[in-house]
Structures are given as structure tokens and as C-alpha cells.
Amino acid sequence: MFDQMNLFDANSSDENSNIVGNSSKEKAKSRIDFLKEEINKSNYLYYVEENPYLSDFEYDKYFAELKELEEKYPDLRTVDSPTQRVGSVSEKFFSHKHKYRLYSLDNTYNDEDLKKWYERVCKEYNKELELVCELKIDGLAIALTYDKGIFTLGVTRGDGVTGEEITQNLKTIKAIPLNLFEPKTLEVRGEIYMPKSSFEKLNEEALNSGEKVFANPRNAASGSLRQLDSTITAKRDLSMFTYTGIFEDEIDKTQIKTHYDGMMYLKKLGFKVNPNVRLVKNIQGAIDYCNEWATKRFDLDYATDGVVIKVNDLAVQKDLGFTSRAPKWATAFKFPPEEVSTKLLDIELNTGKTGVVTPVAILEPVQLAGSVVSRASLHNFDEIKRLDIRIGDTVLVKKAAEIIPKVVKVMDTKEHQSLPIYQVPQKCPSCGGILVEKEGEVGLYCQNPNCSSLMCAKIEYWVSKEAMNIDFVGPSLIQQLYEKKFVSNPVDLYRLSMEDLMQLDLIKEKSASNIYNSIQNSKNNPLNRLLTALGIRHVGKETADILAGEFSSLDELASADVERLSNIEGIGEIIAKSIYDYFHDSNNLKLIEELKLLGLNPTSKPKPKSDKLSGKVFVLTGTLQNMTRDEASALIKSHGGKTSSSVSKKTSYVLAGENAGSKLDKAKDLGVIILTEDDFLEMIKE
């Protein structure tokens, strides 16, 4: 379809080179038109067709140039410009009456229900009618208005008659075209959703920061859409599948005879249509489709709760009409519930490496969404109190985004009130130490530095692949070492002898030798690994990499004040304070001195191979093809560059691989240059 758009070739644009500073408004308009076409084409191919067109480097170069030209010539900025996806802040949402009502759907729950519905719609026509089957996306219905191809209005479903106008928020969703490939006037209906992977990432970030988590992807999508600040919506990785169109051009009304043809035409105009839509001859084909997706849906990266089945012939649809609430020519087949009830047998408490105590529901095993579940997340003690969860309750369990089991509700039973109210623990389940709250956080923490669970968790983290990467030392071995009093903290690992190891159960000379050598070899690890292993609050692998790039040794880092630390790109005041506090705690200083005596005192900042990347700050995201992110980070530093864990205005480049996440979106919003792996390798080429 694009070859009809008279687009320039992206690689032949030298003659249209950046003209910022050129006073010719006519040339500026020509260049702006070119840039808009290229960026819109790239957005369509990437977010709708999943077929990248421009490299990230080219895309960001074009976007930055377009933004600069529009700032210089604001009267040339149009409502369909890609720069209008960035977002803004509104004071409130306003209600808007739909031009065409959005109806609900009647539900069916089994094969017999479907057959009865089909018999009713076919009865008057005395023949089998073709049907269209579509996955029912668990999201939010939305109505989009296009005037001569330009997106002008976006309204939530509301009560079907009146919704809320959220046009600016919807513009931030790149699967929604701002202008169509043809200048058509129409209204389209779509379902806004959040991918499961994005939902899990959003909730993980919320948990880490002590914020409220979303119950499911639909709630997350709804909460994201209804942000008064649409820049927040832009960061939430929402998408949309279009499921119908109401065409106002007479030629379209005449030529489009079936629902399926209408869907394919919407796809041609630039809308994202679910690839699993299927045209079937009769109700048996629809039943087969429902049975097929009853289990296949769990492999999708978006939540589905059923199948929508529609009569294909638009003339028949019009003839059948509507009841007071739903079309007669369509029905929704609902999948069996993904929420099941079971008995809560106990609440297990686990103390992690930071000392936080986490409650976990121990359940009577139950089949849920394709697997047997016997444990489920309770998040924290505030959640237990909010739901009034008691041991012995019958609880409702679901899989968040069909992945992680969680308790969502206590069933209203006679037994509930007779059960004792759950008492939030006052002491650590492992060592008996007093639990404390930390300001601004919902967790309870064990403060005992000698807590066995806390220390074993710290040792497990110390030997993990992202920290000191010590092979052959797993949880069961650590537990045995701790119980036999061979180790009480990570430092003691380096005091172990072959004789100590051979006293452990099931450990022979060969195994002991492997363990011993792996521990000793870890002394040669670079500074960033040691900083990760120390478990400094708020300092993970990426922050440790940043610190190792700024400081040559533990001593230099320990002597830094909060001001110096907070001025480092990617650190900030909260992390800086945490680092400062760590290196001013007497217990931590004692541990570091012991490590030094045992041969662990790595340095960093080796002399760069070159200064090609001097002064440049890189953020890495996604999966690279020819190297790991660690290897890429090392290459950046070897050429004088720096890495950061977060994207900001100070970021020079984002190096993006496959499945890049929210960092890529933020980079695009800020106009940061995005590099492919090939772009990066070309930059450091000798």
C-alpha cells in the first residue's frame, strides 16, 4: 500500500538534508511533510505490521529534526504530526455523547448456547450464515473519529451512550494512526490493552517502589488511559486492536458488503487488526475456533476472556438489528473462569536478603489456567489486612496476566467470621528479631544482621550469576554450610578449606575441589561485580556498573559524599544517600576490611583503548544479537564512554536490541538518538 503514497526512499534523503537555519518556509514545509510521512510509515510498520522500516538511529534523527523544524515554524505543526504523540497535561476529562451507540454483547458459555443463538439468527433466512470469529481482548472499548483521514476525536465507551473524551491520551498510543493511508471519514471501534509482559514490568516497578500494584492488565490499561498527564500514558506501553468500523463515505457503504471485508479494509487504511480473526462457514467452525483458543490463548502476550462471534453479512446484521442492550447478530463466548476458589492452608513468611518479610499463601492445590497452583502471592501485610484474609478461608485465586498466581478475594462463607483475624508478625520468622517499618514503604524488615534467613539469602545473592558468579554453590549447600557453622556471612566463603568442604554431606574430593576453585577464582572479579554482591540498598547490577565506571576502588567510593554521588548520571539523591549510609556503617566497613585481607580489593577504570566515546552516556536495553549487554558495556567503557541504567536528557545514545522495553519509548519521547547493534559497532570501528 505504501508504494501508492509517493514516499521518498529513506536512504536517498541527503538532498533533503537538515535545513534548520534556512529561512525558506516553503522548503521547511516540504521537509516537514517528508519527515512526517517517513515517521508515520515507520510507526505503522513497526507497531501494526511488526516489520521495522527505519533503523532506530534514522527514526530518532528524523524525529529530532521534525521537532526542531516545528519549533522554528510552529504554524506548520499539524494535529497529525508524530510530535503530537508526546503528551500534555489536562485539568479534567469532559463527557462526550457518542454519535453511534456502543452496545454490549450477550454472553454464551458452552456449545449448546452457541448452537441455540445460531439457530435463532438463521431461522428467518432458512440457510447457514457465515460467521466471523475474533478473540475477545480483555481491555477497554474505545471509539475513534477520523475526518478526511485525520484522527480528531477519541472517546471511552462509558455507558455506551456517553463517554469521556481522551483524545490526547490516545494519540500517545503508536498503534493508533494519526492519519490514514486514504482520506476517509469514519468511526472505528477498538480495544485498548496492555501486553502481559508490560503489565508484569509495571507491577514489578510498583512493588519495588512501594506503590499500589494493578490487579490485572485491563485495570492497568484503564488506569493508564485515564491519566490527566498524558506523558504518563505514553510510558505505559499500550496498544489497540481495531474490531469494527462505521463508514460514512458513500462509496465505502456501497462496496463493503461483509464484516470481514470491512476488517481487511480497516487494516489497509492503517489500523491494527488482530491476526487471529477467522471467517467460518457455520457454527461448528465457530465452536472449533473457541475450543482451539481455550488453551492457545495462554501463549499470547495479551489477555483474552472469550471469543466474539458475528454474522458476516452486513445486510443481515442490519436486518436482525438490536435488542435494548445488544446486537442480535453477535454473541460473546466466554472462556471458563481463570479465577478459582480453594482453601488457604497457611501463610508462609520468608525473609529476603534486604530483611523484608514477605507473606506467601499456601493453598490446597488447584488447577488454574493450565497448571496446578499451591502457592500464591499476597504482596504484603497491607494487602492481607485490606482483603481480611484469614488462615482457613476459602479464597479466590487468579493468575495475574495469566502468569503469577495471586489471592484476589476472600469468599463470603459462614466459616470466615469464626476464623481468627490474621495477626501481622511483630518478629522475624527466622531469628525472632523485631520487625520494623521503613518510612514511605509498605514492607516489614528484620534488622538483625545475624538473622539466619537474611544471611543465607545474602550469601545466595552473593554467589548468583549477576553478582560474584560462583558456580557449584547453591541454596542447599549454603544451608548446610550455615547449619554446620562453616559460614555466617559471604566473607566466610573465602575462609573455607578443602577439608571443610569435604565434611559436608554428599561432597567428595572432586566436588570439593570444584567449589573451592570457583570461590577462589571469584576474587579476580572486577569492581562492578563486587559492588553488586554487597547488596547495597537500591544498588543493583546496572547501578554497580555506573559506580565502577566512576570510581577506581572501594576506598574511593567509600570516601565520596552524597553531593558527589547524586551528581552522577543515573544515581540520584535517594540512591546516593543509600550508598553513603552503607559505607558509613561500622559493620559494613568491617566486612570490607575482611574482604581486603582475604584478597578481594578489585579496581576499575582501566585505561581506555580510545577516546572515541569520551563524554558520551549510553543506556542499553533489549537483547543484542552478537554480544551480551555486559560485553557491550565493557566495549563502551573501553572507548571512554559511560553507561547509565536510566534514560534522561543527559543520555547521548540508547543502544537497543530486540524486545526493548520502556527505556526505548522514553528515549523516543526525549529525542535521544537510538542505535542498533550495527550502528554501535560502526561507531567504534578501528
N, C-alpha and C positions, 0 to 999 in steps of 0.2 A: 504493500500500500504506500510505502514511503517514496517509491520511485515516481509517484504522481505528484509529490509535494514540491518538486523542483528545488530540493535541498542541495547545498554545496557539499562537496566532499570534505570531511573533517581535516584531511591531511593536505588539502590544497588551499588552505586559508591564509597562506603567507601574504598573498596580495591584499587580503583584508586585515592586515596587521593592526595591532593596537593603535588607535588614533586618539587616545586621551591626550588632550592638549591641542588637537586640531580644532580650529574654530568653526569648521563647516558642519552645521547642524544636519544638513542633508546627508553627509557621509556618516555622521553619527547614527542617524536613524537607520540607514542601510545596514550598518554594522550591528546595531541592536537587534534588528529583525533577524539577521543571520544567527546571532548568538542565541536568541530565544528559540529559534527553530531547532538548532543543534541540541540545546539543553533539553527541550521538551521531547525531542526524539529519543535522546539518551534515557530520560526518565521513563518513557513508555517501554522501551526495550528492556530496561533493567528491572523495573518494578512490576510490569504487567507480563511481558513475554519471558522474563528471566533470561535475557540474551544480551549481555553487555555490549554496548556500541562504542562509546568513548572510554578511553582509559581514565582512571581516577585523576591522573595528572592533568589530562586535557579538560576533563569536566570542570575541575576546580579552577583551572586557568580561565576558561570561558566564563564561569560564574563570577569570578572576581572582576573580570573585565566588564561584564554586563552591569554588575553592581556599581562599578566606578563610573561608567557612562551614564547610568540613570541618575546618579547623584549629581553629575555635572549638568545633565539635561532632564530635570525632574518632570517636565511636561511630556517627555517621551516615554515615561514609565506607565505601563498599562496594567489593568486589573488581572490580565492573564500572564503577566511576566513571572518567570520562575522565581524571581527575587521576592515575590509576594507570599511564598510558602514559609518564610522565616517565622512569622508570628508577631502578635502585638498583645496589648492588654486591654480588656473590656471592663466596663463598670458593672454590667449585668447582661443577661440574655433576655431577649424580647420574644414574646409569643408570636406565632405566625400561623394563620389559618391555611391549611393545605388546599391547593387548587383541586386536587383529586384525593379523595379519602384513602387512607391506608387501612385496609381491612385486616382482621385477624384470620387465623386458619382453624378449621375444625380438626380435631385430632383422631387418629386411629391408632390401635395398639397391637393388632395382630392380623394375620392373613384374612380371617373371616370378615373383620371390619373393612378391610380394603376391598374385598370382593363385593360386599353389600354396597359400599359407596360407588363402585364402578357400575354395578347393575342399575343403580338409580340414574347415573348420568347417561348411560347408554339406552335406557328404556325407551325414550321418545324417538330415538334415531334408528332403532332396530338393526344396529350394527356395532361392531367393536370400534372403539375410538383410540387413536394414537395418543400416547401419553409422554410427557417429559418428566424425567426424574432428576432431582437436584439434591445434593447434600444440604441439610438444614444447618446453616452455620450458627453457632451459639454466640451471637453478637448483638448489635443494635441496628435496627432498621433505620434507614435514612432516605430522605427524598432530595434529589439534586436537580436544579433547574438550569438548563442551558439555553441561552438566547443567541441564535445565529452562531452556535458553536462555542460560545464563551460561558464558562461557569459563573453564574451570577448569584445563586442562592442555594443554601444548604440548610435543611430543617430536620430536626429529630422527629421520630414517629409521634411522640406524645400520646394522646388518646386516640390517634387516628384521624381526628378532625383538626386539632390544633397541636402544634409542636413548638419547639424553641429554635430560633434562628441562630445557627452556629457556623456561618459561612467561613469566617476567618480561621477557625479551628480546623475545619475540613480541608482548607487549602494547604495545610501543612502535611496532609497525607499524600504521599507521592503516587499512590496507585489511583488517585482521583485526578483525571486530566483537567487542566485549567482551560484548555481549548481543544476542540475535537478536530479530527482529520478532515471533516467536512462541516460546513457552517449550518448545522441542523438545529432546529428549535424543538426541544423535547424535555420531558422529565424522566429521570431514571430513579429506580429504587435499588438500594444496595444494602449490604450488611457489613457494618464496620466490626472488625475483630482484631484481637491482639494474638500473635503467634504464641504457642505454648512456650517456646524457648525464650521469647522476650518476657513473658509473664513470670517465668521462674527467675530470670535475671533481676527483674524489677522487685520481686518479693525478697530475693536474697539481699539486695541492696537495702531494702527497707528494714529487714531483720538486723543487718549489721549496724544500722544507724539508730536502732531502737524505735523505728516508726511502725505504724499500723500496716499490716500486710493485707493484700486483697484476697478475697475468698476464692475467686476464680477468674479466668481470662475475661469473661463478659463484664464482671464488675470493674476489672482493671481498665477495660476499654471504655466503659461508661464514665468512670472517674476521670480518665484522661481526656475524653471529649468535652467534658463539662468544666474544663479549667478556664477561668476568666483570663488567665495568661496563656495565650495560645503557643508561646515558646515552650511551655511545659508539654503541651500536646505534641509538639514537633519532635520531642525527645523520646516519646513513648513507643515508637515503632509500631504504629497502627497500619492496617491495610483494609481493603474493601473488595468484596466480590459483588458484582452487579447481577441482579436476578430478574429484572424486567424493565421495560421502557414504555412510556406513553408518548407516541409520536404525534406531533402537531402539523408537520408538513404533509400536505395532501398526497403527494407522490408516495411518501412512506406508508401512509394509511392504505393506499391502493395496492402497493406492491408487496407488503409484508402480510402474508396470509396466516402464518403459524407462529406460535410462541418460540419454537426452536429457531426459526429463521430470524425472528426478532433478536434473539440472544446472539446469534452469529453476526448480525448486523451491528449490534452494540459493540461486539469485540472488534469489528472492522473500524468503528468510529474511535477506538482507543480505550475502551473500558476493559477492566479485568473481569473475566468471566471464569467461574470455577471450571477447571479442566475435566472434572468428573461428571458433568452434565451428560445425560444419555436419553436418546429418543427410543422408545419401545413401542411395540405393536399393540400390546394389550396389558391387562392387569397382571398376568403371570410374569411378564417381563419386569413389571414394577416390583412384584414380590421377590423375584430373583435378585433384583438390584438391592432391595432392602436387606435381604439375607447376606449378600456379598459384603455389604459395608458395615454389618453389625460388628464384625471383628476388624476389618481392614482399617476402619476409622482411627484405631488407636495408633496407627503408623503415621498419621498426618500430623503436621505441625500446627494445626488449628483445631479447636474444639467443635464437635458436631453433636447434636442431640436428636437427630432424626433425618428423615427424607421428605422433601416436598414433592408431591405428585400433582401434575397439572394436565388438563386436557390440552392437546397441542393446537387444535384448530381454533383460531381467534373468533371466527364467526359463531362456532358452537359455544365458546366462552360467553360471548355477548348474549346469545340466546338463553343460556342457562341462568345467567345473572347472579344475584347475591341474596343471601338472607340478610337479616338486620345487622349481622356481625361478620359474616364470612362469605367468600365466593363459593358457589355450589360446584364450580368446575375444578376445584383444587382441594387437597387434603394434606395434612401433615402426618406421616407415620412416625411415631415416637419410639426410639430405641428403649430397651429395658433400662430402668434407672441405674445410674452409676453411683448411687448412694445406697448403702445397705446398712441395716441395723445389726448390731452384735453387742455382746456383753463386755463391759470394761472390767477386766480381772484385777488390774493393779495399775499403779502409776510408778514407773521406774524413774529414778533420779540419777543423772550422770554428771560428773564434774569434769569439765574440759580443761585444756591447757592454760586458759586465761583465768580459771577459777569459777567461771559461770556454771551454775547448776541448771540443767535442762530437764524438764519433765517429758517423759515418753509414755504413751498409752500402751499397756499390754492388753491385747484383745483376745477374745475367743476367736480362733481362726475362721475367716470367712472369705468366700470367693468374691472378688471385686475387680471389674474391668479387666478380666483376663488373667488375674493372678490371685494367689492366696495371701491374704493380709493378716498378720498377727500383731503388728506394731504400727503405731500412727503418731504423727506429730501433735503435740499440744502447744507448741511455740513457747509459752512462758506461763508464769503463775497468774498473771493478769487475765490471760485467756481462760484458764481454769475457773477463776472467780466469775468472769463475765458469763460463762456458759453454765455455771453452777454444776460442774462435773464432780460426781462422787463415785468412789470405788464400788462396783456392783451395779452401776447404772446400765441401762440399755441405751447405747449411743448410736448416732448416725455417722457413718464414716464415708468419705468420698476421696477420690484421688484428685488433688489439685492439678488442673490441666491434664487429668488422666495419667499422672505420673506419681506424685508423692502422696501417700495416704495421710489423711488428717481427720480429726474429730471435728464435726461441724455443728452438732446439736445433741442435746440430751433429750431422749424420747420421754414423753409425758406418761409415766407409768405410776401405778399405786405405790410401788416399792421406793420410788425416788425420795419422797419426803421422809421415809423411815430410815434412810441411809444416813450415816454421819457425814456432816459437811467436811469437805477436804480441808485440812489444815496446812497452810503454807509452811514449809520447813523453816525452822529457825537455825538449824545446824547442818553442816555439810554431811551428806550421807556416807561419806568415806572416812573422814577423820574426826567428825564431831565438832569442828571449828565453827564459830559463829558466822552466819551468813549476813552480808551487808548489801545495801543498795548503793548504786553509784548515781550521782546526780545526772539527770537527763536520760537515764537508761531504765529499761524495764526488767533487766535480769537481776538475780541474786548471786553474789560472789562469795566464794570461800577465800579468806585472807591468810589462811595458814600456809606458809611457804613449804612446810614439810608434809602437806596432805598427800597421801599415797596416790590417790586417783589423779590429782593435779600433776604430781611429779611424773607418774607413768605416762600421762598424756603429753607432758612436755618432752619426755625422752622419745616418745613415738614421733612427735613432730620434729625433734632434732635429727633423727635418722632418716626422715622422709626424703623423697626424691627432690622436692623443691628446696629443701634445706641442705643438710650435710651429705645426703645421698649415700648412706651407709647400707650396703647390701647385707643380707643374711640376718638382720636384726629386726624381728617383727614383734607384734604385741605379746604373743605367748612367751617368747624368750625374755622380753623386757619384764613381764610379770614375774617370771621365775627368778631373774636376777634381783629384782626388788625384794621379793619374799625371802630370798636367801641372804639378803643384806649385802650383796656384792655391789649394788649401786643404789644411791638415794637421789641422784640428780644426773644430768647429762655429763658433767665433768668426770664422774666416776667411770664412765665408759673407757676413758683413756688410761685408767689405772688398772684395768683388767689384764690379767696374765693368761697365758695358755692354760696353766694349772687351774685357775679359777673357772675358766670356761668348760674344762673337761669334767668339772664336778656337777655340771647341770645335767638334768635328765635328757637322755637320748642324744647327747652331744659326744661324738667320738673325735679322735685326733684331727681327721681331715676337716670336719665341720668347724672345730675349734680354730683351726688354722685359717680357714676362710673368714670367720667372724673377726678374728684378731687382726688379720691383714687389712680387712675392709675398714675397721675402725682406725688403724694407724694411718692408712692412706688418706683418710679424710682430713688429716692435719694439713695436707697440702692444698686444701680447697681455698679459693680466693675469698676476699673480704666480704663480698656480697652474700655468699652462702652462709658465712658465719653470722652475719647480721640478721639474715632470715631466721636462722636456727635459734637465735637468742630469744625470739618470741616477744620482742618489744611491742607494747600495745600500739595498735594501728600501723605497725610496720610489717608488711608482707613482702613477697618476693620483689615486686616492682619498685616499692619504696626503698628496699635494701639496695637494689641496683642503682637507684639515684644517689643514695648516700655514698656508695662505693665509688661513684664517679666524681664525687665532690671532695672526699676525704681520703688521705693516703693510708690511714691506720686507725685502729680503735682509739688510740690515745688522742689523735687529732679530733676525732668525732666527739669523744668524751669531754673535750675542753671547749666545744662550741656552745655559745649561749643561744637563748631562744630566738633572739633577733636574727642572728646569722642563719639559723636553721630555717626559720619561717620565710626567709627571702629566697630560699632555693626553689626553683621551678618544680612544682609537683608535690611540695611538702605542706606548707600552710601552717597556721598557728596551732591548731589542735595537735597535729602530728608532732610538730616541733616541741611543744610542751611535754608530750609523752616521751620523746627521745631524751630530752633534758632531764626529766624526772628519773628515767631509767638509769642514766649514768651518774646520778647523784644519790642513788640508793646504796647503802653500805653493803647489803647482801649481794647486790649485782656486781659491785666493784670487787668484792672478794672472789666471786665466781670467775670474773675476767682475769684476775691475777693468777688464779689457779690454772686457768686455761693456758696462760702465757708460760707458766712454769712447766706445763706438760707439752709445750711445743706448738701451741696454736696462737699465733700472733701474725696473721696474714696482712699483707699490704696490698694496696691497689694503685690505680693510676699509672700503669706502665707507660713508657714513652710512646706516643702515637707514631704509627707508620708515616702519617702525613697530617697536614692541617687542612685537608680539603673540606672537612665538615666543621671546622672550627667555628664556634659561636652558634651552631645550628642545634635546635632541640627537636628530637624525633619522638613520636608516640607510635608504638607498634600495636596492631590489632589484627585479629583473624589468623588463619593458618597459611603459612608460606609453603611454597612447593619444594624449593631446593635447599632450605635451611630452616633450623628452628628459630624461634624468636630470640632465644638466648644467643645463638650464633650471630644473628643479625645485630643484636645489641652490642655484642663484642666487636663486630666489624665497625659499627658506628663510632664506638669509643676509640678504636684503633686508628681512626682517621680524624680524631679531635672533636667529634660530636658528643652530644649528651642525649640521654633518653629520659622520658618522663612517663608517669603512669596515667596522666590525665591531659585532656586537650584543653588548651586555653589560647588566649590571644598571643601568648609568648611562644606557642608551638610553631616551629618552622615547617615541619612536614609530618604527615601521618603515613606510615608505611603499612598498607592494608593488604592482607591476604584474603583467602576465601572465608566466608561466613563471618565477616567483620561485623561488629555489633554497634552499640550506641556511640562509641567513640568516632566511628566513621560519620554518623549523622551529625554529631556535634561539629566535627571538622568542616563538613559541608556548610553548616549554618554559619560558622565563623569565617568561611572563606579561606581556610587553611589548605595549602597545597597537598594533594593526596598522591602518593607514589605507589605504583605497582612494584613487584619484586624486580622486574626487569629495569624499571626506571631507576631504582635504587642502585642496582649493580652497575648501571651505566654511569651513575654519578661518581662511584669510587673506582671506576676502571683506571688502571695504570696507563 
